[in-house]
């Protein structure tokens, strides 16, 4: 008899959820969220305590998590460390890109203790999440947050393995429904540059979608595409234009 796989229990992300609920607020008529970095700064001790908890997880412990617990862990790790990175210069910055150097970006900076090593945000996103081959989950692009207005909204709760699929679906729908980032106009579909930069991720067969057009057409309701427009998009008969990205800090004072 084949024994069912018993996964190890992931660490609790409740402390991160508490901080997010306190300091991430709806903006732009609930189309996105803003981050109250001043509020986070007041609770930085609690944030650092959570970050230490993340860093205490060994690679062996992580490998014993279920797939969804692993992915939730990595998304939360990316987002929490991004907030901490902003706080290292808060309030003297207008964009996360202000934290980069002449020949380096803030995402390539190795400052995150993880699995016994010191890694960068790029390593978490591009090596552990996208490059590992373990997940094939394009919707992570609507969950990891780069502290910019152009990014998908930072969710006001932590990701958890148990809720991950529903959370990612909500994030995807909300991002595509945000007409400041994605819309149909002038007889073409205008999309966030995220879809240009990571197009390959949307064409790897997730749910049998092998083209960006198929993926986007599946969310026709979010984009308010008519059935005819969705079909034209799926068939490659509706042009796609990629919009400029807003790198200004995703801050709010509320």
C-alpha positions in Angstrom: 0.0 0.0 0.0 1.3 3.4 -1.0 1.5 5.6 2.1 0.3 9.2 1.8 3.0 11.9 2.0 3.1 13.6 5.3 4.3 17.2 5.0 5.9 19.1 7.8 4.0 22.0 9.3 5.1 25.3 8.0 6.0 28.2 10.4 3.2 30.5 11.3 3.0 33.7 9.2 0.5 35.3 11.6 2.9 38.0 12.8 3.3 39.1 9.2 -0.4 39.1 8.7 -0.9 41.3 11.7 1.6 43.8 10.4 0.1 43.8 6.9 -3.5 44.3 8.3 -2.2 47.3 10.3 -0.2 49.0 7.6 -1.5 48.1 4.2 -4.6 50.0 3.1 -6.8 50.3 0.1 -6.0 53.2 -2.3 -7.3 54.4 -5.7 -10.9 53.5 -5.0 -10.0 50.0 -3.7 -8.2 49.2 -7.0 -4.8 48.7 -5.2 -3.1 49.1 -1.9 -0.6 51.5 -0.4 1.8 50.8 2.4 2.1 53.0 5.5 5.9 52.8 5.9 5.8 55.2 8.8 3.5 52.7 10.6 5.8 49.8 9.7 8.8 51.8 11.1 7.0 52.1 14.4 6.6 48.3 14.5 10.0 47.5 13.0 11.0 45.4 16.0 8.0 43.1 15.3 9.0 43.0 11.6 12.6 42.1 12.5 11.4 39.3 14.8 9.3 37.8 12.0 12.3 38.1 9.6 14.5 36.3 12.1 11.8 33.5 12.3 12.0 33.2 8.5 15.8 33.0 8.5 15.8 30.3 11.2 14.1 27.8 8.8 16.7 25.4 7.4 16.7 24.1 3.9 15.9 20.6 5.2 12.8 22.0 7.1 11.7 23.9 4.0 12.0 20.9 1.8 9.7 19.0 4.1 6.9 21.6 3.5 4.2 21.0 1.0 4.5 22.7 -2.4 2.0 25.4 -1.4 3.6 26.0 2.0 6.9 26.4 0.3 5.6 28.9 -2.2 3.7 30.9 0.5 6.9 31.0 2.5 9.0 32.3 -0.3 6.4 35.0 -1.3 6.1 36.2 2.3 9.9 36.2 2.6 10.3 38.3 -0.5 7.6 40.8 0.5 8.6 41.2 4.2 12.3 41.7 3.3 11.3 44.3 0.6 9.5 46.3 3.3 12.6 46.0 5.6 14.8 47.2 2.7 12.6 50.3 2.2 12.8 51.0 6.0 16.6 51.1 5.8 16.3 54.5 4.1 12.8 55.6 5.0 11.7 58.4 4.6 14.5 59.6 2.4 13.6 57.9 -0.8 11.0 58.2 -3.6 11.5 54.8 -5.2 13.0 51.5 -4.3 15.4 52.1 -7.2 17.0 54.8 -5.1 18.5 52.0 -3.0 20.5 50.7 -5.9 24.0 51.7 -7.0 25.5 52.9 -10.2 26.2 49.4 -11.4 23.8 47.4 -9.2 20.1 47.2 -8.4 18.4 46.9 -5.0 17.1 43.5 -6.1 20.6 42.1 -6.6 21.8 43.3 -3.1 22.7 40.3 -1.0 21.4 41.1 2.5 18.8 38.4 3.3 19.9 35.5 5.6 18.1 32.4 4.2 18.8 28.7 4.4 22.3 29.3 5.8 23.3 31.7 3.1 23.0 35.4 2.4 20.9 36.0 -0.7 19.2 38.8 -2.7 15.6 39.5 -3.6 16.5 38.4 -7.1 17.7 35.1 -5.8 14.4 34.5 -4.1 12.2 35.4 -7.1 14.3 34.2 -10.0 16.2 31.2 -8.6 14.0 29.8 -5.8 10.6 30.6 -7.2 10.8 30.9 -10.9 14.0 29.1 -11.7 13.6 26.1 -9.4 11.2 24.3 -11.8 9.2 23.2 -8.7 6.2 25.5 -9.1 5.3 26.7 -12.6 3.0 29.3 -11.1 2.7 32.5 -13.2 0.3 34.1 -10.7 3.2 34.7 -8.3 3.8 37.9 -10.4 0.7 39.3 -8.8 1.8 38.4 -5.3 5.5 39.4 -5.0 5.6 43.1 -4.4 8.5 45.4 -5.4 7.3 48.4 -3.3 6.2 50.4 -6.4 3.0 51.8 -7.6 3.3 49.8 -10.9 3.4 46.6 -8.9 0.4 44.5 -8.1 -1.1 45.3 -4.8 0.7 44.2 -1.6 -1.9 41.9 -0.1 -3.1 42.9 3.4 -2.6 39.4 4.8 0.2 36.8 4.6 0.1 34.0 2.1 -0.5 30.6 3.5 -0.3 27.2 1.9 -3.9 26.3 2.8 -5.3 29.4 1.1 -2.6 30.0 -1.6 -4.6 29.1 -4.7 -7.6 31.3 -3.7 -5.2 34.1 -2.7 -3.3 34.0 -6.0 -6.5 33.9 -8.0 -7.8 37.0 -6.1 -4.6 38.8 -6.7 -4.5 38.0 -10.4 -8.1 39.1 -10.9 -7.7 42.3 -8.9 -4.5 43.3 -10.9 -6.1 42.6 -14.3 -9.2 44.5 -13.2 -7.1 47.6 -12.3 -7.6 49.9 -15.4 -4.6 52.0 -14.4 -2.4 48.9 -15.1 -4.4 46.8 -17.6 -7.2 47.8 -19.9 -8.7 47.6 -23.4 -8.5 50.9 -25.3 -8.3 51.9 -28.9 -9.0 48.5 -30.1 -6.1 46.9 -28.3 -5.3 45.3 -25.0 -2.9 47.5 -22.9 -1.1 45.5 -20.3 1.4 46.1 -17.5 5.0 45.6 -18.5 5.1 42.7 -16.1 3.5 40.7 -18.9 6.3 41.7 -21.2 9.2 41.1 -18.8 7.9 37.7 -17.7 6.0 36.6 -20.8 7.7 33.2 -20.8 6.2 32.4 -17.4 2.7 32.7 -18.8 3.5 30.4 -21.7 4.7 27.3 -19.8 1.5 25.4 -19.9 0.0 26.4 -16.6 -3.6 25.2 -16.8 -2.8 24.4 -20.4 -2.2 28.0 -21.4 0.7 28.1 -23.8 0.5 31.8 -24.8 0.1 35.1 -23.0 -3.0 35.7 -25.1 -4.6 32.5 -23.8 -3.8 33.4 -20.2 -5.1 36.9 -20.4 -8.2 35.8 -22.3 -9.0 33.5 -19.4 -9.5 36.6 -17.3 -11.8 38.4 -19.8 -14.2 39.2 -17.0 -11.5 41.1 -15.1 -10.5 43.1 -18.1 -14.1 43.6 -19.2 -13.5 42.0 -22.5 -16.5 40.9 -24.6 -16.7 37.3 -25.6 -15.8 38.4 -29.1 -12.8 40.4 -27.9 -11.6 37.5 -25.7 -11.8 35.1 -28.7 -9.9 37.6 -30.9 -7.2 37.9 -28.2 -6.9 34.2 -27.8 -6.5 33.8 -31.6 -3.9 36.5 -31.8 -6.2 38.9 -33.6 -6.2 41.6 -31.0 -3.0 43.6 -30.5 -1.2 43.9 -27.1 0.6 47.0 -26.0 2.7 47.1 -22.9 2.3 50.2 -20.7 5.1 52.2 -18.9 5.8 51.1 -15.4 5.5 53.5 -12.4 8.4 52.9 -10.1 7.3 55.5 -7.5 7.1 54.2 -4.0 3.7 52.6 -3.1 3.3 54.6 0.0 0.2 55.9 1.8 0.0 58.0 4.9 -3.2 56.3 6.2 
